[in-house]
Amino acid sequence: MWDGSDFHGAKIALLLGDRILIYQRDSFPGLPFPGRWDLPGGGREGSESPQDCALREVWEEFGLTLDPATICHQRAYPGSPGARAAWFLVAPLTETHLPLIRFGSEGERWDILPIAAYLALPDAIPAHQSRLRDWLARR
């Protein structure tokens, strides 16, 4: 049985009450999901844990340092046949995080939307919306 240790990356839903932090991906040719709304996260470096991967990406993309103890959900999603898994994590933000955001060099812009609005976006990455729905239904 697969144990989730071989994975390619991690995404994290950062929630501020009933809102979620998202960003719009760059529209470069050849980039997966160009111009779509995405969650913080990305590819694994070295032997990082899913938590380390997600938190490093949050720092790189938004300039935020989060306490690992605040992560309230972690789940591996197996990849399609021949593809490695991806992890989905959830952690809360507070209002004190907002003025600390320093948007990095990846992406066109960021926003904080009501979770319901994010889930209804036609130009968000469907797998991330699905994973967030899954967590919301299980919590």
Secondary structure as the mmCIF struct_conf table of DSSP 4:
data_model
#
loop_
_struct_conf.conf_type_id
_struct_conf.id
_struct_conf.beg_label_comp_id
_struct_conf.beg_label_asym_id
_struct_conf.beg_label_seq_id
_struct_conf.end_label_comp_id
_struct_conf.end_label_asym_id
_struct_conf.end_label_seq_id
BEND BEND1 GLY A 4 GLY A 4
BEND BEND2 ASP A 6 ASP A 6
STRN STRN1 PHE A 7 LEU A 16
TURN_TY1_P TURN_TY1_P1 GLY A 17 ASP A 18
STRN STRN2 ARG A 19 GLN A 24
HELX_LH_PP_P HELX_LH_PP_P1 ARG A 25 ASP A 26
TURN_TY1_P TURN_TY1_P2 PRO A 29 GLY A 30
BEND BEND3 PRO A 32 PHE A 33
TURN_TY1_P TURN_TY1_P3 PRO A 34 GLY A 35
STRN STRN3 TRP A 37 ASP A 38
BEND BEND4 PRO A 40 PRO A 40
STRN STRN4 GLY A 41 GLY A 43
TURN_TY1_P TURN_TY1_P4 GLY A 46 SER A 47
HELX_RH_AL_P HELX_RH_AL_P1 PRO A 50 PHE A 62
HELX_RH_3T_P HELX_RH_3T_P1 PRO A 68 THR A 70
STRN STRN5 HIS A 73 TYR A 77
HELX_LH_PP_P HELX_LH_PP_P2 PRO A 78 GLY A 79
BEND BEND5 SER A 80 SER A 80
TURN_TY1_P TURN_TY1_P5 PRO A 81 GLY A 82
BEND BEND6 ALA A 83 ALA A 83
STRN STRN6 ALA A 85 PRO A 92
HELX_RH_3T_P HELX_RH_3T_P2 GLU A 95 LEU A 100
BEND BEND7 SER A 105 GLU A 108
STRN STRN7 ARG A 109 PRO A 114
HELX_RH_AL_P HELX_RH_AL_P2 ILE A 115 ALA A 120
TURN_TY1_P TURN_TY1_P6 PRO A 122 ASP A 123
STRN STRN8 ALA A 124 ALA A 124
HELX_RH_AL_P HELX_RH_AL_P3 PRO A 126 ARG A 138
#
